Amino acid sequence: MFQSPVNYQFFLFKAILDK
């Protein structure tokens, strides 16, 4: 799991934009 919750949100956001 990610240590920082912000990193997790950023990853999800990037995935949505990448979609």
PDB file of N, CA, C and O in Angstrom, chain B, residues numbered from 101:
ATOM      1  N   MET B 101       0.848  -1.212   0.000  1.00  0.00           N
ATOM      2  CA  MET B 101       0.000   0.000   0.000  1.00  0.00           C
ATOM      3  C   MET B 101       0.875   1.249   0.000  1.00  0.00           C
ATOM      4  O   MET B 101       2.038   1.214   0.401  1.00  0.00           O
ATOM      5  N   PHE B 102       0.297   2.337  -0.452  1.00  0.00           N
ATOM      6  CA  PHE B 102       1.057   3.592  -0.476  1.00  0.00           C
ATOM      7  C   PHE B 102       1.176   4.183   0.912  1.00  0.00           C
ATOM      8  O   PHE B 102       0.217   4.180   1.685  1.00  0.00           O
ATOM      9  N   GLN B 103       2.364   4.692   1.227  1.00  0.00           N
ATOM     10  CA  GLN B 103       2.561   5.304   2.538  1.00  0.00           C
ATOM     11  C   GLN B 103       1.785   6.614   2.655  1.00  0.00           C
ATOM     12  O   GLN B 103       1.237   6.932   3.710  1.00  0.00           O
ATOM     13  N   SER B 104       1.747   7.367   1.558  1.00  0.00           N
ATOM     14  CA  SER B 104       1.056   8.665   1.607  1.00  0.00           C
ATOM     15  C   SER B 104      -0.275   8.577   0.863  1.00  0.00           C
ATOM     16  O   SER B 104      -0.318   8.140  -0.287  1.00  0.00           O
ATOM     17  N   PRO B 105      -1.347   8.987   1.510  1.00  0.00           N
ATOM     18  CA  PRO B 105      -2.672   8.944   0.869  1.00  0.00           C
ATOM     19  C   PRO B 105      -2.736   9.879  -0.338  1.00  0.00           C
ATOM     20  O   PRO B 105      -3.467   9.621  -1.294  1.00  0.00           O
ATOM     21  N   VAL B 106      -1.971  10.957  -0.283  1.00  0.00           N
ATOM     22  CA  VAL B 106      -1.979  11.897  -1.405  1.00  0.00           C
ATOM     23  C   VAL B 106      -1.440  11.212  -2.657  1.00  0.00           C
ATOM     24  O   VAL B 106      -1.949  11.424  -3.758  1.00  0.00           O
ATOM     25  N   ASN B 107      -0.418  10.396  -2.483  1.00  0.00           N
ATOM     26  CA  ASN B 107       0.168   9.700  -3.628  1.00  0.00           C
ATOM     27  C   ASN B 107      -0.885   8.786  -4.266  1.00  0.00           C
ATOM     28  O   ASN B 107      -0.946   8.661  -5.489  1.00  0.00           O
ATOM     29  N   TYR B 108      -1.699   8.156  -3.439  1.00  0.00           N
ATOM     30  CA  TYR B 108      -2.744   7.262  -3.946  1.00  0.00           C
ATOM     31  C   TYR B 108      -3.759   8.044  -4.777  1.00  0.00           C
ATOM     32  O   TYR B 108      -4.157   7.605  -5.856  1.00  0.00           O
ATOM     33  N   GLN B 109      -4.174   9.210  -4.265  1.00  0.00           N
ATOM     34  CA  GLN B 109      -5.148  10.034  -4.997  1.00  0.00           C
ATOM     35  C   GLN B 109      -4.536  10.488  -6.313  1.00  0.00           C
ATOM     36  O   GLN B 109      -5.196  10.470  -7.352  1.00  0.00           O
ATOM     37  N   PHE B 110      -3.266  10.896  -6.266  1.00  0.00           N
ATOM     38  CA  PHE B 110      -2.594  11.363  -7.471  1.00  0.00           C
ATOM     39  C   PHE B 110      -2.535  10.246  -8.517  1.00  0.00           C
ATOM     40  O   PHE B 110      -2.723  10.490  -9.709  1.00  0.00           O
ATOM     41  N   PHE B 111      -2.273   9.028  -8.062  1.00  0.00           N
ATOM     42  CA  PHE B 111      -2.188   7.893  -8.983  1.00  0.00           C
ATOM     43  C   PHE B 111      -3.542   7.656  -9.661  1.00  0.00           C
ATOM     44  O   PHE B 111      -3.612   7.405 -10.864  1.00  0.00           O
ATOM     45  N   LEU B 112      -4.616   7.740  -8.866  1.00  0.00           N
ATOM     46  CA  LEU B 112      -5.952   7.545  -9.429  1.00  0.00           C
ATOM     47  C   LEU B 112      -6.270   8.644 -10.438  1.00  0.00           C
ATOM     48  O   LEU B 112      -6.794   8.378 -11.520  1.00  0.00           O
ATOM     49  N   PHE B 113      -5.945   9.879 -10.070  1.00  0.00           N
ATOM     50  CA  PHE B 113      -6.211  11.011 -10.959  1.00  0.00           C
ATOM     51  C   PHE B 113      -5.443  10.849 -12.266  1.00  0.00           C
ATOM     52  O   PHE B 113      -5.979  11.091 -13.347  1.00  0.00           O
ATOM     53  N   LYS B 114      -4.193  10.441 -12.153  1.00  0.00           N
ATOM     54  CA  LYS B 114      -3.366  10.258 -13.352  1.00  0.00           C
ATOM     55  C   LYS B 114      -3.949   9.143 -14.223  1.00  0.00           C
ATOM     56  O   LYS B 114      -3.936   9.237 -15.450  1.00  0.00           O
ATOM     57  N   ALA B 115      -4.455   8.097 -13.589  1.00  0.00           N
ATOM     58  CA  ALA B 115      -5.035   6.985 -14.337  1.00  0.00           C
ATOM     59  C   ALA B 115      -6.267   7.461 -15.106  1.00  0.00           C
ATOM     60  O   ALA B 115      -6.486   7.065 -16.251  1.00  0.00           O
ATOM     61  N   ILE B 116      -7.070   8.315 -14.463  1.00  0.00           N
ATOM     62  CA  ILE B 116      -8.271   8.821 -15.127  1.00  0.00           C
ATOM     63  C   ILE B 116      -7.889   9.678 -16.329  1.00  0.00           C
ATOM     64  O   ILE B 116      -8.494   9.575 -17.396  1.00  0.00           O
ATOM     65  N   LEU B 117      -6.877  10.524 -16.144  1.00  0.00           N
ATOM     66  CA  LEU B 117      -6.448  11.389 -17.251  1.00  0.00           C
ATOM     67  C   LEU B 117      -5.822  10.551 -18.358  1.00  0.00           C
ATOM     68  O   LEU B 117      -5.979  10.853 -19.541  1.00  0.00           O
ATOM     69  N   ASP B 118      -5.117   9.507 -17.969  1.00  0.00           N
ATOM     70  CA  ASP B 118      -4.448   8.653 -18.948  1.00  0.00           C
ATOM     71  C   ASP B 118      -5.479   7.851 -19.751  1.00  0.00           C
ATOM     72  O   ASP B 118      -5.232   7.491 -20.902  1.00  0.00           O
ATOM     73  N   LYS B 119      -6.624   7.576 -19.142  1.00  0.00           N
ATOM     74  CA  LYS B 119      -7.645   6.756 -19.778  1.00  0.00           C
ATOM     75  C   LYS B 119      -8.001   7.312 -21.157  1.00  0.00           C
ATOM     76  O   LYS B 119      -8.850   6.749 -21.849  1.00  0.00           O
TER      77      LYS B 119
END
